Amino acid sequence: MAPILLNSMGNDHSEYIKQQVHVKNPYLHTLEEDILYHFSLSTKSHNLPEMFGDIKFVCVGGSANRMKAFAQFIHKELNLPGNPAEVQDICEGTDRYCMYKVGPVLSISHGMGVPSISIMLHELIKLLHHAHCRDVILFRLGTSGGVGLAPGTVVVTEKAVDYSFRPQFEQVVLGKVITRSTELDEGVASELLQCSTELQNLPTVIGNTMCTHDFYEGQGRLDGALCSFSHEEKLEYLRKAYEAGVRNIEMESTVFAAMCRVCDLKAAVICVTLLNRFEGDQITSPHDVLVEYQQRPQVLVAHFIKKRLGHIA
């Protein structure tokens, strides 16, 4: 029986299996039909290898509108034929997620928080497996709260850490806690950092990203409906996070990193900071400024993809 829970992937590129994407579920092959319910796709109703077999890059983000905008943006950046405004949502049969295929790039929304992105990742990884995709890189593009960083800074995640700053994700399975590593690929992160130096107005750092299960109390905000701590306690926690290498806070990175690692998928998390949490809790930048900030991870990853495809030197 294939291992389900353990993973032993290193960071050296030679350690990656240069084969099609593999799931880590020994029971999957017994299914006559695999229904990817939240994508409105299945192995019987759709020819997944024909539809998705050429995918090399998967970009995921919380907002459906943002991922549609990214699909249109990467369409233009890759100079593909057709009208970018007419990209079609492959998942239009469901209202859970959106999915757009643009050449070798898949752009998918994942909603907010660990449960939502976890469901999407299960079905995405199975989709890549059924489509016989090879050498795929996954990117999470998002927004975050900065820890000691100016708004607009792009953070390429070194390690996704939990509330105690540990590089791990805890999943409850049949009443037992399973712990999985959340280390991400160093090579992809370094390549993204190099790409950032080739672009203007794209301040970028590599640091740890803390993943929480809540936007308010879990991130030490003082402006939620509930607050059980003082301003001084909040600042002390943020200081400890900063000392542990945390440079931003969001709500999806640990499960994203853990699931990609278990399935031997290269992955990276790229999030822009919308504020410095040492200076406040509410996002007060003007709308046009926030829109430009949110485009920065997209610009960086698009540059990475174009270099990988040989569109630029």
ABEGO torsion letter per residue (X at the ends): XBBAABBABBABAAABBBBBBBBBBAAAAABABBBBAAAGBBAAABBAAAAAAABABBBBBABAAAAAAAAAAAAAAAGBBEBAAABBBAAAABAABBBBBBEABBBBBAEBEAAAAAAAAAAAAAAAAAAGBBGBBBBBBBBBBBBGBBBGBBBBBABBBBAAGBBBBBBBBGGBBBBBBABBBAAAAAAAAAAAAABBGBBBBBBBBBBBABABAAAGBAABABBABBAAAAAAAAAAAAAAGBABBBAAAAAAAAAAAAAGBBBBBBBBBABBAAAEABBABBAAAAAAAAAAAAAAAAAAAAAAAGABX
